[in-house]
Each structure stands twice: as C-alpha cells, then as structure tokens.
Amino acid sequence: MFIRAFCFCVAALVSFQTAQTPAAHVRAELLANVSTFQHGKPFWLGVRLSIDPGWHVYWKNPGDAGLPTRVNFTLPDGFTAGPLRFPTPRRFVQPGNIVAFGYEDSVLLLTQITPPLNLPADFQARFQANVSWLVCSDVCILGKATPSLDLASSPSPAPANPELFDNWIAQLPVNWADNPEVAAVHSTAIPGNPNPYSRACTVQITWTHPAPKFVDFLPEALVDYNLLKTAVKSSQNTTLIEFTLAPLAGKTPGPATLQAVVGYLDKDAKRRGINISVALPAQDANNY
C-alpha cells in the first residue's frame, strides 16, 4: 500500500507540473448561513468546492494515496473558529486497486464562527479562507484559492443559504449513539490472528430498520498502521465490517483507538455518517 501511494503521489506531482490550466476543475467559494450576524452568537462559514464531472478531491484521510483538502481561516480580531468539519465522504476504487476517500461534484467544508460579545454597532469585516486541494481523474492537479466574504453585525442575525447549509450539516458524521437509525455498535480486535503482525478487526452495526444497501468504512488518519483489506456485508438489520491492519515498517504500536466513519445512504438516498471507535490492543514486540 505504501509503495502504491508513493508512486501515485509522484505521478500527481508530475501531472501538476505539466498541467496547462492553473486552477483547473475546482471552483472555491466562501459562504455563510447568515447575511448579518449577532454579537456573541455563533454562525456557520462554509467553503464550497464545485468539482468538474469525472474529477474528485480528497477527505482529511485521502486513503491509499492523494492529499487531504486543507482549509485555514483568516478572521477579524476577536472572532474564533471551531474545528473544520468534513461531511461524510465517498469511497473510490481507482486503477491499481487504490482506495481513496473524497468527494465528487461538490462539497461544503464547515466551521462554526463565534463573534466577540463587544463590537461596534456598525461593525463590518472580511472573512477569508485559504484552501488547498488535489483534484484527480486520470491525472492529478494541485489547486488553491483564497475566497473571501464580507459580513456585518446586526441586533438580530439574518439567515442566508438555509437549504444549502441544512443539506450539508445533515451529512456531517454524528456519534452512533446519537443517531436514531442505529441500535448498537459492537467492535472487536483480535491480535495475532491469523498473522502475528496484523490486527483482524470486526465492527457489527445493528440498525433500527433494514440495513442500508450501500455502506462504506472510512478510517480516519492511520499513524502506525496500513489498512490491508476491508469487507462490508449487510443482512436483515445488521451490517458486519471486517478489516485488517498491519503495522508500518519499524513500528511496534501500543494500545490505540481507531476512529472511523461509517458512511451510508438513508431511506431517502441521502448521504449520512456515524462516528465509531475500535480499540486496538498493543503490538507484541516479541513477534518481530
């Protein structure tokens, strides 16, 4: 997996250097769910990436290869931003059986902004996002943009883009216990079976309705492990996810928790996601 990822990244850089279109295939906008904001009351900012058909950008964990999409915000003094929130991504299988996680068509990357309590009555300011991405099809092209947005304060906030923000906020992963569609999640990790260097893991999801037809397993950043293989099977109201992890060369991982997102389509074919955790036992150094 590491070798495939290395070769893919080299190819991506070559494609970037030879590309003739400087900001090809992705357009970035900075949007808010308000047209005016209230002192001290949080509101949402979102970076919308509109992606050409047949191309995709990457999640915070790009998968076997690729680069994560990154956003840094430049805010007026006294304003604070929460963590960058990624909607539930899709799983792509690319040539060479390379698995990637990301987005097609469009995505809205979100953060909550909190204004300070004390601002002048006629306060106005500019908000800016510094965005970078890798967009891929049969070649890959690096891109970046700095979209901005001017907003003013008001005694009461005025909403904006309600349908857009409602749609993408609903696609943010939530803890499984907070999702009424999920009855239970049970996970196990079996050290040394069948290979002493690997971790064979299973996650069983019990739904409150027939299991969704399309379910993706999307691990977050893997620091000490490679993900070797994944199988997802659903029957009646149960989804079983089986995957195998192998330590990276030279690593002897201690106990860890694997954070992952399970993506699925709900009964209305809307993209949804749940956050899960899988406890991984320590790697036995005597096995090396």
C-alpha positions in Angstrom: 0.0 0.0 0.0 2.8 2.4 0.9 4.6 1.8 -2.5 1.3 2.4 -4.4 0.7 5.6 -2.5 4.3 6.8 -3.2 4.0 6.1 -6.9 0.6 7.8 -7.1 1.9 10.9 -5.4 4.9 11.1 -7.7 2.5 10.8 -10.7 0.3 13.5 -9.2 3.2 16.0 -8.9 4.3 15.3 -12.5 0.7 15.9 -13.7 0.6 19.2 -11.7 3.9 20.4 -13.2 2.7 19.7 -16.8 -0.9 20.9 -16.4 -1.7 24.0 -18.6 -4.8 25.1 -16.6 -3.7 26.9 -13.4 -7.0 26.5 -11.4 -8.5 23.6 -13.2 -11.6 21.6 -12.4 -12.4 23.1 -8.9 -14.0 26.4 -8.0 -14.0 27.6 -4.4 -16.4 30.0 -2.7 -16.8 31.2 0.9 -20.4 31.2 2.1 -22.2 31.8 5.4 -25.6 30.8 6.8 -26.2 34.4 7.7 -26.1 37.7 5.8 -25.7 39.6 9.1 -24.5 38.2 12.4 -25.3 38.9 16.1 -22.6 39.7 18.7 -21.6 36.6 20.6 -23.9 34.3 18.6 -22.2 31.5 16.5 -22.8 31.1 12.8 -21.6 28.8 10.1 -19.0 29.5 7.5 -18.6 27.0 4.6 -16.1 26.6 1.8 -18.0 25.2 -1.2 -15.8 23.3 -3.7 -17.6 22.8 -7.1 -15.9 20.0 -8.9 -16.0 19.2 -12.6 -17.7 15.9 -13.6 -15.3 12.9 -13.5 -13.0 14.5 -11.0 -12.7 14.3 -7.2 -11.0 15.9 -4.3 -10.0 14.2 -1.0 -11.2 13.8 2.6 -9.0 14.5 5.6 -7.7 10.9 5.2 -7.2 10.6 1.4 -6.9 6.8 1.6 -4.1 4.8 -0.1 -3.0 7.9 -2.0 -3.8 11.5 -2.6 -3.6 14.6 -0.4 -6.1 15.9 2.2 -8.1 19.0 1.4 -7.0 21.8 3.8 -8.7 25.0 4.9 -7.3 27.7 7.2 -9.4 30.7 8.0 -8.3 34.3 8.4 -10.8 36.1 10.8 -11.3 39.5 12.2 -9.7 40.2 15.7 -11.7 38.5 18.5 -13.5 36.0 16.3 -12.9 32.3 16.8 -13.4 29.3 14.6 -14.3 25.8 15.6 -12.7 22.7 14.1 -13.1 22.2 10.3 -16.0 19.8 9.8 -15.9 17.4 6.8 -19.2 15.9 5.5 -19.3 12.1 5.1 -17.1 11.3 2.1 -17.3 8.5 -0.5 -15.0 5.6 -1.1 -13.4 5.4 -4.5 -11.5 2.4 -6.0 -9.0 3.8 -8.5 -6.9 2.0 -11.1 -4.4 -0.4 -9.5 -7.0 -1.2 -6.7 -6.0 2.1 -4.9 -8.7 3.0 -2.4 -9.4 6.7 -1.8 -11.9 8.7 0.2 -13.3 12.0 -1.0 -15.9 14.0 -2.9 -17.3 14.4 -6.4 -19.5 17.2 -7.8 -19.4 19.5 -4.8 -18.7 19.6 -1.0 -19.2 22.2 1.7 -16.5 22.2 4.3 -17.8 23.7 7.5 -16.8 25.6 10.6 -18.7 27.5 13.3 -17.6 31.0 13.9 -18.1 32.8 17.2 -18.1 36.6 17.2 -16.9 38.5 20.3 -19.6 39.9 22.6 -18.5 43.5 22.3 -18.4 45.0 18.8 -19.2 48.4 17.4 -22.8 48.7 16.3 -21.8 49.3 12.7 -19.1 46.6 12.6 -18.2 45.2 9.2 -15.4 42.8 8.4 -13.9 40.5 5.8 -13.6 36.7 6.4 -11.1 34.7 4.2 -10.4 31.0 3.7 -7.0 29.7 2.5 -7.9 26.5 0.7 -5.7 23.8 -1.0 -6.6 20.6 -2.7 -5.5 17.8 -5.0 -8.1 17.1 -7.8 -7.8 13.8 -9.7 -9.2 12.0 -12.6 -6.8 10.2 -15.0 -4.3 12.8 -13.8 -4.0 14.9 -10.6 -3.6 18.6 -10.3 -2.8 20.7 -7.2 -5.0 23.7 -6.6 -5.5 26.5 -4.2 -7.7 29.5 -3.7 -8.4 32.3 -1.1 -12.1 33.1 -1.3 -13.4 35.8 0.9 -16.7 37.1 2.3 -17.8 40.5 3.8 -20.3 40.4 6.7 -21.7 43.0 9.0 -23.1 42.8 12.5 -26.8 43.4 13.4 -29.0 43.3 16.5 -30.5 40.1 15.2 -28.9 37.7 12.6 -30.4 37.5 9.1 -30.3 33.9 7.7 -28.8 33.1 4.3 -28.4 29.9 2.2 -30.6 27.9 4.6 -31.2 24.9 2.2 -27.6 24.6 1.3 -26.3 24.6 4.9 -29.1 22.3 6.2 -28.2 19.8 3.5 -24.5 19.7 4.2 -24.8 19.9 8.0 -27.1 16.8 7.9 -24.2 15.0 6.1 -21.7 15.6 9.0 -21.0 12.3 10.8 -22.6 12.0 14.3 -21.8 9.7 17.2 -23.7 6.5 16.6 -25.4 6.7 20.0 -27.0 10.0 18.8 -28.3 8.5 15.6 -31.9 7.1 15.9 -31.2 4.8 13.0 -28.5 2.8 14.9 -29.5 0.5 17.8 -25.9 -0.7 18.7 -22.3 -0.9 17.6 -20.0 -3.7 18.7 -16.3 -3.9 17.7 -13.6 -6.5 18.4 -9.8 -6.6 17.5 -8.1 -10.0 17.5 -4.2 -9.7 17.9 -2.1 -12.2 16.0 -4.9 -13.9 14.1 -4.1 -15.2 11.6 -0.9 -13.3 11.2 1.1 -12.2 14.3 1.9 -8.9 12.6 -1.7 -7.9 11.8 -4.9 -6.9 13.5 -8.0 -8.6 12.3 -11.0 -6.4 13.4 -14.7 -6.6 13.1 -17.4 -4.0 13.6 -21.1 -5.0 13.9 -23.8 -2.4 13.4 -27.3 -3.2 14.4 -29.8 -0.8 12.7 -33.3 0.1 13.8 -34.5 -0.8 10.3 -33.3 -3.0 7.4 -29.6 -2.4 6.9 -28.7 0.2 4.2 -27.8 -1.2 0.8 -24.7 1.0 0.5 -22.3 1.2 3.5 -18.7 2.5 3.4 -16.0 2.0 6.1 -13.8 5.2 6.2 -11.0 5.1 8.8 -9.5 8.4 9.9 -5.8 9.0 9.9 -3.7 5.8 10.4 -0.5 6.8 12.2 1.1 3.4 12.8 -0.8 1.0 10.6 -1.7 0.2 7.0 -5.2 -0.8 6.2 -4.8 -4.0 4.1 -8.3 -5.0 3.2 -11.9 -4.3 4.0 -15.2 -6.3 3.6 -18.7 -4.9 4.3 -21.7 -7.3 4.4 -25.3 -6.5 5.3 -28.1 -8.8 6.1 -31.6 -8.0 7.6 -30.9 -5.3 10.2 -27.2 -5.9 10.6 -24.0 -4.7 8.9 -20.7 -6.5 9.5 -17.5 -4.7 8.7 -14.3 -6.8 8.6 -10.9 -5.2 8.1 -7.2 -6.0 8.7 -4.5 -3.6 9.9 -0.7 -4.2 9.6 1.9 -2.1 11.5 4.1 0.1 9.4 7.7 -1.0 8.9 9.7 -0.4 12.1 6.6 0.3 14.2 5.5 -1.6 17.4 2.2 0.2 18.1 0.9 0.4 21.7 -2.7 0.3 22.6 -4.7 2.6 20.4 -8.2 3.6 19.3 -9.0 3.6 15.6 -11.5 6.4 14.8 -13.6 5.8 11.7 -16.7 7.0 9.9 -19.3 4.6 8.6 -21.0 6.2 5.6 -24.3 5.1 4.2 -27.4 6.1 2.2 -30.6 6.6 4.2 -34.1 5.6 3.0 -34.2 8.8 1.0 -30.8 8.1 -0.6 -29.2 10.9 1.4 -25.6 10.6 2.4 -25.2 10.1 6.2 -22.4 9.1 8.5 -21.8 7.8 12.1 -18.6 8.0 14.1 -17.3 4.8 15.6 -14.2 3.8 17.7 -12.4 0.5 17.6 -10.0 -0.4 20.5 -6.7 -1.9 19.2 -4.5 -3.9 21.5 -0.8 -3.3 21.8 1.5 -5.0 19.2 3.7 -7.7 20.8 7.3 -6.8 20.1 8.3 -10.4 20.6 6.5 -11.2 17.3 9.2 -9.4 15.3 
